Amino acid sequence: MSEERTCTSSFVADGNGSSKGWKIVPIPGKELGVIAEVEYETGDLIISEKPLFTCNIDTSIETLTKEIQDCVARLNDDDKKKFHSLSDCHEDSGNPATELGIFQTNSHPCGFNYSAKKSGILPVICRINHSCCPNATHSWNEQRGEQMIYAAKPIAIGEEILITYRDNFGKASERIKELESFWNFCCNCPACLEGKCTSAEFTTRDKRRQQIKKLDTLIYNAISKGSYDLGINFVKKRLDLLKEEGEDTPKNRMKSEYDAYQACTYKGDESAKKEWLRKALRDALLAYGPDYQEKFKQELGS
């Protein structure tokens, strides 16, 4: 992994935000997006950004709506412009944009993935588009109070930076339906759009992604029932499928490596446990950065 590069910039409300490392530009069929202006290696920090505000999302719509309105009212004029420049994905001629709609369309979880109890508005990061074949990972850094975007794969100059909004495995038709329901767009990434590859290739990829998701459940069930060797075999199978699919990113590997570490811990296999832990810590650094890796170490007592 190369030296971390923190690319921070003020966001320009008309969409021309940029830094020496990335730039917000119009993307055909997507309105705006973020492209790389330098090459990034796996594990490089691309963007870190503090939210304009955060709201508790573990509450009723009525309470959330009031909290959003109060937070927006407290923003200075420039930040209000940044917020209101964002889209409400369900806006149309009969449904004008609302502050709730803008928040639900653009907010990011400020916590561990989708189990977070609060979400925040990040004017630059919310411009990063979705793909089920992402080249970047997003994570919340509690210590810094910032959302972090790390390169999950090498990214070339001019390449669009992409993250996944939801689980990017499972059946393509189900992912498409969920994305349309939440964000009102149809994902046209290679894993979703059959027209981007032959029918046979698409079918193979779709079955592989379904198997990757199914293995998550099989791994959990095997370890829960004390079938540790079976669980580890499932982990190895999942890692092989991730590599075949081109999705053996640090985030995806770490999940399976941690499962194998747990299985070896319960089994009492100290040698294998240490090796899986080494791999998980390596990928924790690449996926989420040094602060998360250190927190991970402390939680594991390593």
Legacy VTK file of the C-alpha trace (Angstrom):
# vtk DataFile Version 3.0
C-alpha trace
ASCII
DATASET POLYDATA
POINTS 302 float
0.000 0.000 0.000
1.340 3.396 -0.902
1.406 6.426 1.342
-2.070 7.615 2.330
-3.339 10.618 0.428
-6.070 12.613 2.135
-7.857 14.650 -0.530
-10.146 17.201 1.071
-11.782 20.169 -0.581
-14.580 22.636 -0.077
-17.672 21.576 -1.984
-18.975 23.928 -4.654
-22.766 23.830 -4.752
-22.977 23.822 -8.559
-21.119 20.506 -8.627
-17.597 21.653 -9.526
-15.969 20.476 -6.319
-12.448 19.165 -6.842
-9.076 18.491 -5.276
-5.726 17.333 -6.547
-6.928 13.755 -6.215
-10.554 13.720 -7.415
-13.138 15.858 -9.171
-16.940 16.059 -9.253
-18.124 16.037 -12.872
-21.249 15.258 -14.909
-21.534 11.521 -15.627
-23.666 10.404 -18.592
-26.900 8.879 -17.302
-26.043 9.627 -13.672
-26.091 13.415 -13.325
-22.938 13.998 -11.216
-20.191 11.652 -10.065
-16.610 11.635 -8.777
-13.638 10.721 -10.961
-9.999 10.176 -9.999
-7.410 12.759 -11.014
-4.506 10.670 -9.699
-3.849 6.947 -9.650
-4.928 5.155 -6.481
-3.640 1.853 -5.205
-5.675 -0.558 -3.092
-5.854 0.831 0.439
-5.190 4.465 -0.479
-7.329 7.039 1.290
-9.240 8.988 -1.373
-11.544 11.296 0.599
-12.265 12.026 4.243
-15.191 14.298 5.035
-17.090 15.536 8.073
-20.889 15.591 7.729
-22.824 18.847 7.591
-25.031 17.253 10.256
-26.140 13.847 11.485
-29.560 12.569 12.534
-30.767 9.620 14.556
-32.460 7.274 12.049
-33.628 4.741 14.632
-36.856 6.642 15.148
-40.207 7.480 13.546
-40.491 9.352 10.236
-42.217 12.218 12.029
-39.376 12.600 14.546
-36.735 12.234 11.837
-38.419 14.867 9.659
-38.450 17.361 12.537
-34.802 16.643 13.394
-33.732 17.172 9.770
-35.630 20.464 9.572
-34.013 21.674 12.804
-30.522 20.669 11.606
-30.946 22.390 8.235
-32.247 25.548 9.941
-29.051 25.728 12.016
-26.737 25.539 8.976
-25.008 28.657 7.693
-26.063 29.979 4.290
-23.283 28.218 2.357
-24.029 24.854 3.939
-27.756 25.297 3.332
-26.949 25.789 -0.359
-24.869 22.613 -0.333
-27.739 20.682 1.232
-30.455 22.046 -1.053
-28.294 21.435 -4.149
-28.655 17.700 -3.505
-31.400 15.725 -5.194
-34.495 14.035 -3.828
-34.659 10.815 -5.865
-38.444 10.641 -5.596
-39.024 14.217 -6.771
-41.212 14.589 -9.857
-43.844 16.949 -11.235
-46.355 15.798 -8.653
-43.964 15.392 -5.739
-41.649 18.334 -5.026
-38.355 17.768 -3.245
-38.472 17.707 0.547
-35.737 17.967 3.142
-36.633 14.452 4.302
-36.356 13.197 0.722
-32.977 14.888 0.240
-31.713 13.344 3.474
-32.974 9.849 2.660
-31.516 10.015 -0.857
-28.057 11.265 0.130
-27.272 10.396 3.760
-24.550 7.916 4.670
-24.439 5.673 7.761
-22.271 7.144 10.513
-21.379 3.885 12.186
-20.629 0.305 11.247
-22.168 -0.236 7.809
-25.947 -0.459 7.708
-26.479 -1.206 11.407
-25.624 2.414 12.256
-28.152 4.330 14.347
-27.358 7.679 12.757
-26.736 8.980 9.241
-25.162 12.159 7.984
-25.035 14.451 4.962
-21.642 14.538 3.242
-21.851 16.914 0.254
-18.848 15.448 -1.597
-19.106 11.759 -0.730
-22.829 11.651 -1.532
-21.845 12.452 -5.133
-20.112 9.073 -5.392
-22.319 6.747 -7.407
-23.261 3.127 -6.766
-21.987 -0.015 -8.445
-22.329 -3.681 -7.516
-18.706 -3.854 -8.753
-17.292 -1.009 -6.613
-13.690 0.151 -6.685
-13.889 1.965 -3.332
-15.044 1.313 0.237
-16.744 3.746 2.594
-16.501 3.593 6.381
-17.207 5.832 9.366
-14.249 6.857 11.509
-15.724 7.486 14.957
-12.453 8.855 16.333
-12.232 11.554 13.656
-15.959 12.023 13.125
-15.436 11.591 9.397
-16.566 9.346 6.586
-13.608 7.753 4.823
-13.369 6.526 1.242
-10.593 4.007 0.548
-9.615 2.463 -2.779
-10.796 -1.169 -2.860
-9.028 -1.790 -6.164
-6.454 0.102 -8.236
-8.140 3.169 -9.768
-6.814 4.836 -12.905
-6.804 8.551 -13.710
-10.172 9.472 -15.194
-11.919 6.409 -13.761
-15.149 6.986 -11.865
-14.932 6.284 -8.120
-17.753 3.925 -7.142
-19.056 2.466 -3.882
-21.894 0.060 -3.133
-24.980 1.432 -1.427
-26.286 -1.976 -0.316
-25.233 -5.645 -0.322
-23.716 -6.215 -3.757
-24.151 -10.006 -3.771
-27.199 -12.201 -4.236
-29.529 -12.264 -7.229
-29.240 -9.365 -9.698
-33.009 -8.948 -10.065
-33.370 -8.575 -6.276
-30.558 -6.014 -6.057
-32.064 -4.019 -8.917
-35.505 -4.055 -7.277
-34.073 -2.856 -3.946
-32.058 -0.052 -5.543
-35.065 1.104 -7.563
-37.210 1.091 -4.412
-34.755 3.054 -2.263
-33.028 5.360 -4.782
-35.232 5.249 -7.883
-32.515 4.193 -10.341
-31.761 1.032 -12.275
-28.241 -0.260 -11.699
-26.485 -0.843 -15.016
-23.182 -2.185 -13.712
-21.749 -5.345 -15.345
-23.130 -7.524 -12.541
-26.681 -6.261 -13.078
-27.073 -5.461 -16.759
-27.148 -8.543 -18.946
-26.457 -6.458 -22.029
-22.934 -5.682 -20.808
-21.872 -9.318 -21.279
-23.170 -12.418 -23.033
-26.203 -14.180 -21.599
-24.080 -17.162 -20.554
-21.517 -14.920 -18.834
-24.243 -13.008 -17.034
-25.901 -16.224 -15.829
-22.569 -17.516 -14.515
-21.847 -14.276 -12.676
-25.329 -14.089 -11.219
-25.184 -17.658 -9.909
-21.736 -17.004 -8.452
-22.943 -13.892 -6.619
-25.918 -15.813 -5.275
-23.559 -18.526 -4.028
-21.288 -15.960 -2.358
-24.259 -14.579 -0.434
-25.525 -18.060 0.454
-22.103 -18.986 1.828
-22.397 -16.182 4.402
-25.324 -18.047 5.943
-23.661 -21.448 5.593
-20.514 -20.184 7.335
-22.510 -18.683 10.208
-24.610 -21.829 10.655
-21.614 -24.167 10.558
-19.648 -22.206 13.167
-22.739 -21.726 15.357
-23.317 -25.485 15.389
-19.673 -26.276 16.189
-18.833 -27.605 12.723
-15.649 -25.558 12.622
-13.825 -27.444 9.862
-16.907 -27.205 7.648
-17.139 -23.490 8.359
-13.500 -22.977 7.391
-14.046 -24.942 4.175
-16.985 -22.668 3.374
-14.756 -19.639 4.042
-12.158 -20.933 1.586
-14.866 -21.551 -0.996
-16.214 -18.020 -0.544
-12.738 -16.534 -0.950
-12.228 -18.550 -4.147
-15.563 -17.334 -5.551
-14.764 -13.729 -4.651
-11.529 -14.016 -6.606
-13.294 -15.571 -9.600
-15.840 -12.751 -9.535
-13.143 -10.068 -9.261
-14.532 -8.987 -5.894
-11.719 -10.196 -3.610
-11.403 -6.707 -2.178
-9.952 -6.126 1.311
-13.447 -5.524 2.776
-14.862 -8.733 1.307
-11.802 -10.820 2.224
-11.724 -9.478 5.774
-15.270 -10.631 6.480
-14.430 -14.236 5.587
-11.007 -14.148 7.232
-12.566 -13.002 10.485
-15.102 -15.851 10.266
-12.245 -18.330 9.857
-10.390 -16.711 12.767
-13.447 -17.242 14.982
-13.795 -20.869 13.885
-10.141 -21.564 14.686
-10.493 -19.799 18.057
-13.416 -22.014 19.050
-11.623 -25.062 17.672
-8.450 -24.273 19.641
-6.184 -24.261 16.583
-3.728 -21.551 17.663
-1.511 -21.703 14.572
-4.349 -21.347 12.080
-6.028 -18.755 14.294
-2.942 -16.510 14.180
-2.664 -16.835 10.394
-6.305 -15.916 9.783
-5.972 -13.024 12.235
-2.894 -11.768 10.373
-4.835 -11.754 7.120
-7.882 -10.081 8.680
-5.771 -7.314 10.237
-3.956 -6.752 6.931
-7.243 -6.323 5.105
-8.745 -4.212 7.908
-5.969 -1.699 7.254
-6.536 -1.708 3.492
-10.331 -1.555 3.721
-10.885 0.848 6.604
-7.579 2.481 7.486
-5.180 2.476 10.464
-7.666 3.786 13.060
-10.090 0.952 12.386
-7.283 -1.603 12.318
-6.083 -0.430 15.731
-9.613 -0.550 17.131
-10.011 -4.037 15.660
-6.776 -5.138 17.355
-7.927 -3.794 20.712
-11.302 -5.506 20.474
-9.604 -8.808 19.709
-6.962 -8.298 22.396
-4.185 -8.871 19.887
LINES 1 303
302 0 1 2 3 4 5 6 7 8 9 10 11 12 13 14 15 16 17 18 19 20 21 22 23 24 25 26 27 28 29 30 31 32 33 34 35 36 37 38 39 40 41 42 43 44 45 46 47 48 49 50 51 52 53 54 55 56 57 58 59 60 61 62 63 64 65 66 67 68 69 70 71 72 73 74 75 76 77 78 79 80 81 82 83 84 85 86 87 88 89 90 91 92 93 94 95 96 97 98 99 100 101 102 103 104 105 106 107 108 109 110 111 112 113 114 115 116 117 118 119 120 121 122 123 124 125 126 127 128 129 130 131 132 133 134 135 136 137 138 139 140 141 142 143 144 145 146 147 148 149 150 151 152 153 154 155 156 157 158 159 160 161 162 163 164 165 166 167 168 169 170 171 172 173 174 175 176 177 178 179 180 181 182 183 184 185 186 187 188 189 190 191 192 193 194 195 196 197 198 199 200 201 202 203 204 205 206 207 208 209 210 211 212 213 214 215 216 217 218 219 220 221 222 223 224 225 226 227 228 229 230 231 232 233 234 235 236 237 238 239 240 241 242 243 244 245 246 247 248 249 250 251 252 253 254 255 256 257 258 259 260 261 262 263 264 265 266 267 268 269 270 271 272 273 274 275 276 277 278 279 280 281 282 283 284 285 286 287 288 289 290 291 292 293 294 295 296 297 298 299 300 301
